Amino acid sequence: MTGFVRVGQRIHVTPPYHSQPLALRAVCDSPRAGGEHLAHSSPRKPPRVITSAMNRILLLAALIAAPALAQTPPASIGQPFIPAPWWMKDPVIASMGNVRTEVPANRARFAARFSVVEKTAAGATTAATAKAKELDAALAALGKDRVRLTTSLATRPLYDQYRQKDGTLVENQRADQIESYEVTAVLAVEVRDTEVLERAYRLAVAARPSAIDTPSFSLEPENALKTWLYEAAVKDAARRARLATAAAGSRLGMVKVIDPSGGVCQTQVLAGWPSYAGESPATDVEAPREMMARSMDVAAPAPPSPGLEKLAGDVQVTLQPPLYPLNAQACVIYGLLPPA
């Protein structure tokens, strides 16, 4: 009997009994093969036969799996065949706008420290805060939107010390050997309007603190500056596209894609082609002056205490915020038209 037996995903054909070799038939008919001759044994069950319904099921499963196997794998740089997105169906030019500008810092930070040593921690704390109080009031008068203040205290015990005969200094690091306390009042100043930076620093110097830090600067771009820089990047992309198409003897078509992040021009689809590898130099642009200085819609700062203000007038400092670079990119995809 001939039949089809399904084993896993393979289909095996079982030949009929009479077509088996004589040696195999002799072994099968031997009593030692199973204790009885196959001719006298009970008839075997016929192999499972695949019906036409099962054939249709297998065919349907193969059709469902075919699209998944036929999907194009992700592109990689240097791959000869790279899948193209919809906007590359027709000739296009991918123009990357890249602009750079320099803007002065609009944040400054420094700290003034007032240290006092007293017999008790309470006495040292009172004296240190009293020294910082006048400067705190003078800086607060500049306006909380212009200057932000944070006061903290650091207490350090000073232990009894003595020298041995050989001159070695010995310090008793025990709680019952504390001789006095040193308290430092730290007044941290964050200047958010650089127009009052020099005045705030002169007041800090005039207060005669135990120590004062060198100002540190940073840049926090305003939303208006970010928007202007993005617009400049898009305009730069359009300028580059016009120059390229004119030089190539073509015409610029309609815009297909505008990507503020610039990532479309850096996708693997374009990176696989040598003509799009690398990054073009940035175009220098100049930000409007009204965007460099932060406009503060607040009232004029109140004058500080006359004594401290008089001392601050004698202090000459120049604090010019440094320039920080800002970059922006934008990708614009244009269609290409044939020459006129």
C-alpha positions in Angstrom: 0.0 0.0 0.0 1.3 3.4 -0.9 0.6 6.4 1.3 1.7 9.9 2.4 3.1 10.2 5.9 3.6 13.7 7.4 6.6 14.0 9.7 7.1 17.5 11.0 7.1 19.7 7.9 8.2 17.0 5.5 6.1 14.5 3.5 7.4 11.0 3.1 6.1 8.4 0.6 5.8 4.9 1.9 6.4 2.3 -0.8 4.1 -0.7 -1.1 5.0 -3.9 0.7 5.6 -5.9 -2.5 8.0 -3.4 -3.9 10.4 -3.8 -0.9 13.7 -5.6 -1.6 13.7 -9.4 -1.0 16.2 -9.1 1.8 14.0 -6.6 3.6 10.9 -8.8 3.0 12.7 -11.8 4.4 13.7 -9.9 7.6 10.1 -8.6 8.0 8.7 -12.1 7.5 11.2 -13.6 9.9 9.8 -14.7 13.3 12.7 -12.9 15.0 11.5 -9.6 13.6 8.4 -9.5 15.7 7.7 -13.1 16.9 5.2 -13.7 14.1 5.2 -13.6 10.3 3.8 -10.3 9.0 1.5 -12.4 6.9 -0.1 -13.8 10.0 0.1 -10.5 12.1 -2.8 -8.2 12.5 -3.1 -5.7 9.6 -1.4 -2.4 10.1 -3.3 0.9 10.0 -2.9 2.7 6.8 -0.7 5.9 6.9 -2.4 9.3 7.3 -3.4 10.7 4.0 -3.4 14.5 3.5 -6.7 15.5 2.2 -7.4 18.3 -0.2 -8.6 20.4 2.8 -5.3 20.1 4.4 -3.6 21.1 1.2 -5.6 24.3 1.1 -4.6 25.0 4.8 -0.9 24.6 4.0 -1.2 26.7 1.0 -2.9 29.5 2.9 -0.3 29.4 5.6 2.5 29.7 3.0 0.7 32.7 1.4 0.4 34.5 4.8 4.1 34.0 5.7 5.3 35.1 2.3 4.9 38.9 2.8 6.8 38.8 6.1 9.7 36.9 4.5 9.7 39.3 1.6 10.0 42.5 3.7 13.1 44.5 3.0 15.5 44.5 6.0 16.7 47.9 7.5 19.3 49.7 5.4 22.9 49.9 6.5 25.6 52.3 5.4 27.4 51.0 2.3 24.6 48.5 1.5 24.2 48.3 -2.3 20.4 48.2 -2.2 18.8 50.7 0.1 15.0 51.1 0.5 13.8 54.5 -0.6 10.9 56.4 1.2 7.9 57.8 -0.7 9.5 61.2 -1.3 12.3 59.6 -3.3 10.0 58.3 -5.9 10.8 61.3 -8.1 14.1 63.1 -8.4 14.8 65.1 -5.2 17.5 67.2 -3.6 18.0 66.9 0.2 19.3 70.2 1.5 20.7 70.5 5.0 20.6 73.9 6.5 23.3 74.4 9.1 23.8 77.8 10.9 25.9 79.0 13.7 25.9 82.1 15.8 27.5 83.5 19.0 25.4 84.9 21.9 26.6 86.4 25.1 25.9 84.5 28.3 22.7 85.5 30.1 23.4 83.8 33.5 26.1 84.4 36.1 26.8 82.9 39.5 29.0 83.7 42.4 29.0 83.3 46.2 30.1 85.4 49.1 31.2 83.8 52.4 31.2 85.4 55.8 33.0 83.4 58.5 32.9 84.0 62.3 34.5 82.2 65.2 32.8 82.3 68.6 32.9 80.2 71.7 29.4 78.9 71.1 27.8 77.7 67.9 24.8 79.9 68.5 26.9 83.0 68.9 28.9 82.2 65.7 25.7 81.7 63.8 24.2 85.0 64.9 27.4 86.9 64.0 27.8 85.3 60.6 24.2 85.9 59.6 24.4 89.5 60.8 27.4 90.1 58.5 25.6 88.6 55.5 22.3 90.4 56.3 23.3 93.8 54.8 24.5 92.3 51.6 21.4 90.1 51.3 19.2 93.1 51.6 21.2 95.1 49.1 21.1 92.4 46.5 17.4 91.7 47.1 16.7 95.3 46.3 17.9 94.7 42.7 14.7 92.6 42.1 14.0 88.9 42.5 13.6 88.5 38.8 17.1 89.8 38.2 18.9 88.3 41.2 18.1 85.1 43.0 19.6 84.5 46.5 20.3 81.4 48.5 21.7 81.6 52.1 23.2 78.5 53.8 25.3 78.0 56.9 28.3 75.7 57.5 29.4 75.0 61.1 32.8 73.6 61.9 34.0 72.8 65.5 37.5 73.9 66.4 39.3 71.6 68.9 41.9 72.3 71.6 45.4 72.1 70.2 48.8 71.9 71.7 52.4 71.2 70.6 54.6 68.5 71.8 58.2 69.0 72.7 59.3 68.1 69.2 57.0 70.8 67.7 54.3 68.4 66.5 50.8 69.9 66.5 48.3 67.7 68.2 44.5 68.4 67.8 42.0 66.7 70.0 39.2 65.3 67.8 36.8 64.8 70.7 33.5 66.4 71.5 34.7 67.3 75.0 37.7 69.1 73.7 35.9 71.7 71.4 37.4 75.1 72.0 35.2 77.2 69.7 33.0 77.1 66.6 33.5 78.5 63.1 30.3 79.3 61.2 30.3 80.4 57.6 27.3 82.1 56.0 27.3 81.4 52.3 25.3 83.7 50.2 24.9 82.2 46.7 24.0 84.7 44.0 22.4 83.8 40.6 22.2 86.8 38.3 19.6 86.3 35.7 19.9 89.7 34.1 23.5 90.5 33.2 22.7 94.2 33.1 23.0 94.3 36.9 25.9 91.8 37.2 28.6 94.4 37.8 26.5 96.3 40.3 25.7 93.1 42.2 29.4 92.1 42.3 30.5 95.5 43.5 28.0 95.3 46.3 29.4 91.9 47.3 32.9 93.2 47.3 31.9 96.3 49.3 30.3 94.0 52.0 33.9 92.7 52.8 33.2 89.0 53.0 35.7 86.5 54.2 35.9 85.1 50.6 34.2 85.7 47.3 34.1 83.5 44.2 35.0 84.4 40.7 31.7 84.7 38.7 30.9 81.8 36.4 28.8 82.2 33.3 26.3 80.1 31.4 23.8 80.5 28.5 20.1 79.6 28.7 18.6 80.5 25.2 15.3 82.1 25.2 12.4 80.8 23.2 12.5 83.7 20.8 16.2 83.0 20.1 15.5 79.3 19.5 12.7 80.2 17.0 14.9 82.7 15.2 17.7 80.2 14.9 15.4 77.5 13.5 14.1 79.9 10.9 17.6 80.8 9.9 18.4 77.1 9.4 15.5 76.6 7.1 16.4 79.7 5.1 20.0 78.4 4.8 18.7 75.0 3.5 16.6 76.9 0.9 19.7 78.9 -0.1 21.9 75.9 -0.5 19.2 74.1 -2.6 18.9 77.0 -5.0 22.6 77.3 -5.4 23.0 73.5 -6.0 20.2 73.3 -8.6 21.3 76.4 -10.4 24.9 75.0 -10.6 23.6 71.6 -11.9 21.4 73.2 -14.6 18.2 72.1 -13.0 15.2 73.8 -11.4 13.9 73.6 -7.9 10.5 72.1 -7.4 8.0 72.0 -4.5 8.9 71.2 -1.0 8.3 67.6 0.0 9.6 67.3 3.5 10.7 69.9 6.2 12.4 68.3 9.2 13.4 70.7 12.0 15.7 68.2 13.6 17.6 67.6 10.3 17.4 63.8 10.8 15.8 63.1 7.4 18.9 64.3 5.6 21.0 62.0 7.8 19.0 58.8 7.4 20.6 55.6 6.2 18.8 56.0 2.9 20.9 59.0 2.0 23.9 58.1 4.1 24.4 55.0 1.9 25.2 57.2 -1.1 28.6 58.9 -1.2 27.2 62.2 -2.4 25.3 62.7 0.9 28.0 61.5 3.3 29.6 64.0 5.7 28.3 67.3 7.0 28.6 70.7 5.3 30.2 73.6 7.1 27.9 75.9 9.2 26.8 79.3 7.9 27.6 82.1 10.4 24.5 84.3 11.2 24.1 87.2 13.6 21.3 87.2 16.1 19.3 90.4 16.5 20.5 92.5 19.4 17.1 92.5 21.1 17.3 88.7 21.4 20.8 88.8 23.0 19.8 90.8 26.1 16.8 89.5 28.1 14.1 92.1 28.4 12.9 92.5 32.0 9.5 94.0 32.5 10.0 94.9 36.1 10.4 98.2 38.0 13.7 99.8 38.5 15.7 98.3 41.4 15.4 100.0 44.7 18.7 101.6 46.0 20.6 99.6 48.5 21.7 100.9 51.9 23.6 104.2 51.6 26.7 102.9 53.4 27.1 99.8 51.3 26.3 101.7 48.1 28.9 104.3 48.9 31.5 101.6 49.4 30.4 99.8 46.2 31.0 103.0 44.2 34.7 102.8 45.0 34.9 99.3 43.7 35.9 99.1 40.0 35.1 95.7 38.3 34.5 94.8 34.7 32.5 91.7 34.1 31.7 91.2 30.4 29.7 88.0 29.7 31.6 85.6 27.3 30.1 84.5 24.0 28.7 81.0 23.6 28.2 79.3 20.2 24.7 78.1 19.2 24.1 75.7 16.3 20.9 74.7 14.5 20.1 72.4 11.6 17.0 71.8 9.4 16.5 69.4 6.5 14.4 70.4 3.6 13.6 68.0 0.7 12.8 69.6 -2.6 11.6 68.0 -5.8 13.6 68.6 -9.0 12.2 69.8 -12.3 13.8 69.4 -15.7 15.6 72.4 -17.2 13.4 75.0 -18.8 
